[in-house]
Amino acid sequence: MGLWNLYFLAKIYLFHTGQMQPIWLLNLVFALLLVIPLESRILRVLRQIIAIGAGAALAWRESTLPPFTRLLTEFSNIRAFTPGYLVELFQRFVPVQMVVAVVLVVLVYLLINRWIRTTTLVLLALIAMPIWYGTGITLPGAKAQQATAQSAGSARADINATNNYDAILAAFRQQETQRTATFSPLTATPDAQFDIIVLHICSLSWDDLDAAKSLNHPLLSRFDYLFKNFSSAASYSGPAAIRLLRASCGQQPHKDLYDPAPAECHLFADLAQAGFTPRILMNHDGRFDNFRTYVETEIGIQGVKMESTEGVPVAMRAFDDSPILDDFNTFDHWYKQHLAQDKGPVALYYNTVTLHDGNRLPDKRLTSIESYPLRLKTLLDDVDRIIDTISKSGRKAVVIFVPEHGAALRGDKNQISGLREIPTPNIIHVPVGVKLVGLPTTATPQPVTIDAPTSFFGLSQLVFNLVADSPFRQGAPDLAHYVEDLPQTQMVGENEATLTMKRTNGYVIHTPDGVWVEQQ
């Protein structure tokens, strides 16, 4: 088989390191077809050409890479990436160390192959693997009844466990379909009314904060409420925005996000009924992946368009070379107009992509991974300044800091840094903070922490609790009163084809093949 031996040896190695789940029977058949002697040179060349395509397709199917159909779906978005970002992504998929290792392995193989019949050993291994581990083929109709281990250390979920996971998910779905947050009109007197400022942050999780050594940033201790166990559910921006803007209802399945939602699910439409004027602001143009359209639709009120950012300085360039504006200056530019024009309370949805993968800082030759800690510090400092600006204005506000999803800064054994196809707990477990600016008394020295599992539904209920009984009025209850009995939500992450559920130890993945896989 020549160099094809390395192809199969690499699969065996990747299987044992947990980076591939080979379909052993197909690999054995593939290898046998490669060793059949052919007299014709044309037929041998033709076989090699076909084998390259078939081998690549088979390896892709067996890897932890996103399904190829997903890649085709995202092709129009990928075409928008700058050449520099494509090179950065390629280096993550194929690091220099891997290239060096491959070259060394090929050289060693060419040397050893002179004295050892490598093909015989590879065929014996391919025969033994399906006998020892099974064929690797999931039969139709049985997908939900067997689990293929992602690595030698991953536990194989048995049929009973799988049925339990299906039942847990079904119960979760049933509960979420019945949930609707309760809200009341704004009852506060004018002097106790307040704005609601929602800062929707792209690409920040607790794990990213830890990786960037920013867990001790002063902003986190400045919040009045801090959610320690909050699930964003999504790992991409479009779905994340839809979930936040539909926060008044329970967590929908991913496939339902692109269907119309009941009117009562739209958080900002509910706030409009309560007396707030909705506004939309972004530090980017919102064109990538139709993000701006999603927001303007899901705000729930016709005619609410993105606020102008003309004249705001550009801070960096995005992965598609579009401009990204400075966060503080973007907000300050809008806030000055807001102070002049809006006398009543406003509900602002602000979206920032400052932390998005692929962003480039001017005059710095850093990859987006290397620049992430710098961009994160700037963003957190800017939110601090935003709070100070609101405080100095004399207006009262509830500032909500809520990330869309994590950046997957560290990556994991199943996906490289920056890839978020599998919405793991490290990606959807995000830091959420709420600051009440303008309280009549000194805020508590430490945030009121919410440790229970919570998601957007619980956050919306907190907002409605604050609207119903303004914390800015004289004689308002203690801050802890507003988070009593907040609805809890199990940590379930969802993408187009993959779902994850948090367990006591680790989590489980429901793969595109309909299989539950346990992960530590």
C-alpha positions, -999 to +999 in steps of 0.1 A: +000+000+000+030+023+002+023+056+019-013+046+025+000+026+054+007+059+071-029+069+065-042+039+085-015+042+112-024+078+117-061+068+122-051+042+148-031+068+166-058+095+165-083+069+177-063+062+208-057+099+215-095+105+212-093+127+181-111+103+157-137+075+157-128+053+127-154+031+110-131+001+112-150-022+087-149+005+060-112+011+066-105-027+063-124-028+030-107+003+018-072-012+026-081-045+009-091-026-023-057-008-022-037-040-021-055-058-050-028-060-077-036-043-110-016-049-141-026-018-160-007+014-151-038+035-160-060+015-136-034+020-109-033+057-114-071+059-116-074+039-083-050+063-066-070+093-077-103+077-065-086+066-033-074+101-024-110+115-027-126+085-009-099+085+019-103+122+025-141+119+027-139+089+050-114+106+073-136+137+075-166+116+084-146+099+112-131+131+126-145+155+151-147+182+124-181+197+116-202+177+091-192+186+055-228+197+048-223+223+075-191+235+058-211+239+025-238+258+044-212+282+058-193+285+026-206+320+018-195+332+052-161+316+049-156+334+016-158+366+035-128+358+057-096+377+050-066+358+037-048+366+070-076+350+091-077+319+068-040+315+073-044+318+111-072+292+111-051+268+090-022+271+114-046+261+142-058+231+123-022+222+112+003+236+136+040+238+127+048+210+152+024+187+134+040+194+101+075+186+115+062+155+132+046+142+099+078+148+080+098+129+106+073+100+107+074+097+069+112+096+069+112+070+097+086+050+078+106+051+045+136+038+065+119+010+084+098-001+054+129-015+038+132-043+064+096-047+077+065-056+058+045-027+071+014-035+049+010-069+066+012-053+100-014-026+091-038-052+076-035-073+108-043-042+129-073-033+107-086-068+111-081-068+149-097-033+155-133-042+145-130-074+164-119-056+195-138-023+193-167-032+170-172-022+133-178+015+141-210+015+120-243+026+136-272+007+121-302+026+109-329+028+136-304+021+163-286+054+164-301+064+197-293+031+213-255+030+211-227+054+217-193+055+201-166+066+224-148+098+213-116+086+230-101+057+248-108+075+281-145+084+272-172+063+288-194+044+265-231+051+273-251+020+276-287+016+263-303+024+297-281+056+301-290+066+266-327+062+272-323+083+304-306+111+284-335+110+259-360+112+287-341+140+305-341+160+272-378+153+266-387+165+301-365+196+296-383+204+263-417+199+279-409+222+308-394+250+286-424+251+263-447+260+292-426+289+306-435+325+302-420+353+324-445+375+342-441+413+339-459+444+350-461+479+336-435+504+349-451+516+381-423+537+394-427+575+398-406+595+374-378+601+399-374+563+403-376+554+366-346+540+349-331+529+316-323+493+308-289+489+290-283+454+277-246+448+267-245+417+246-209+406+245-196+383+217-171+356+227-166+356+265-170+327+289-158+319+324-132+297+309-120+325+286-117+348+315-096+322+333-075+316+301-069+353+297-061+357+334-089+382+339-110+366+366-099+393+390-109+423+369-125+450+391-157+450+369-168+416+381-168+428+418-186+460+408-218+442+397-248+442+421-259+408+408-235+381+394-248+349+378-222+322+385-240+293+366-255+310+336-261+291+303-261+310+270-274+278+253-259+289+220-223+290+207-229+313+177-240+349+175-272+347+155-289+321+177-275+338+208-291+371+198-324+354+191-324+336+224-317+368+244-343+387+225-369+359+231-358+356+268-394+361+281-401+324+272-384+292+279-355+278+259-365+268+224-350+240+204-324+254+179-345+245+149-374+266+162-353+298+165-359+306+128-397+303+131-418+332+144-422+332+182-453+342+202-455+379+208-451+375+246-416+359+241-400+391+229-382+407+258-380+442+243-416+442+231-426+434+267-404+462+279-421+485+254-455+476+268-441+484+303-432+519+291-396+516+278-386+529+243-365+502+225-332+511+209-306+491+190-268+499+189-238+479+176-201+486+173-201+468+139-222+469+108-241+437+116-240+424+080-221+392+086-244+362+086-274+385+085-270+394+122-285+429+120-317+415+104-321+389+131-319+417+158-342+441+141-368+413+136-365+398+171-366+431+189-403+424+184-414+459+174-416+472+138-396+501+128-368+499+154-336+503+134-299+504+144-288+537+158-262+557+138-225+555+147-213+580+122-181+597+135-172+570+160-135+560+156-126+526+143-107+505+169-098+474+149-107+453+118-128+422+119-122+388+104-140+400+072-121+433+072-152+453+083-146+481+108-151+475+146-157+506+166-144+515+201-170+503+227-169+533+250-170+558+222-198+540+205-219+541+236-209+576+246-218+589+211-253+574+215-257+583+251-252+620+246-280+619+220-302+599+243-298+624+271-309+652+248-338+634+231-352+607+255-369+619+286-387+586+294-370+553+301-352+535+273-343+498+268-311+496+247-298+464+231-261+470+225-240+443+207-203+443+206-179+420+186-147+434+201-137+399+213-147+380+181-122+355+167-101+369+139-101+405+149-069+424+143-056+453+163-039+481+144-001+483+143+002+449+161+014+417+145-006+394+168-029+366+160-064+370+173-057+344+200-026+364+211-045+397+212-075+384+230-063+393+266-056+429+253-090+432+237-107+417+268-090+442+292-100+471+269-136+459+267-140+454+305-124+488+311-148+503+286-178+488+304-164+503+336-163+537+319-199+532+306-211+527+341-193+558+353-207+578+324-243+568+333-236+576+370-223+610+362-253+618+340-276+617+369-299+591+351-306+558+367-300+526+348-300+488+350-269+477+331-269+441+321-236+425+310-244+392+292-221+374+268-235+356+237-212+326+241-176+319+248-146+323+225-134+287+230-100+303+236-084+271+248-102+247+226-105+210+237-097+175+225-127+176+201-122+210+185-095+235+180-093+269+196-120+292+182-142+264+168-176+262+185-195+235+166-199+215+198-215+239+224-196+225+254-202+238+289-169+258+287-184+277+258-220+283+270-211+289+307-208+327+306-203+354+332-235+376+336-235+407+357-262+433+365-253+468+378-279+492+392-265+527+386-280+554+407-292+536+438-302+560+466-280+540+490-245+526+487-245+493+469-237+461+487-199+457+490-201+423+473-224+412+444-255+392+452-245+359+436-269+336+419-253+301+420-284+281+407-284+271+370-299+300+352-304+311+316-321+340+297-355+332+311-343+337+347-325+370+336-357+383+320-377+375+352-351+396+372-356+424+348-394+423+351-390+421+389-370+453+388-395+470+365-425+460+387-410+475+419-382+499+411-351+494+433-344+531+429-375+542+449-372+552+485-380+523+507-373+497+480-366+461+493-331+447+497-315+437+464-316+400+473-354+402+473-355+407+435-337+373+428-357+352+452-371+321+435-358+330+401-366+302+376-338+278+371-327+263+337-306+232+331-274+238+311-283+226+276-263+238+247-276+236+211-264+241+176-278+231+143-268+195+146-252+190+180-266+192+216-249+190+249-262+185+285-243+192+317-239+163+340-227+162+376-194+150+363-187+163+328-214+165+301-229+145+273-230+152+236-259+143+213-241+140+180-254+146+145-257+108+142-282+107+171-257+092+195-251+102+231-214+104+240-202+110+276-174+134+281-154+143+313 
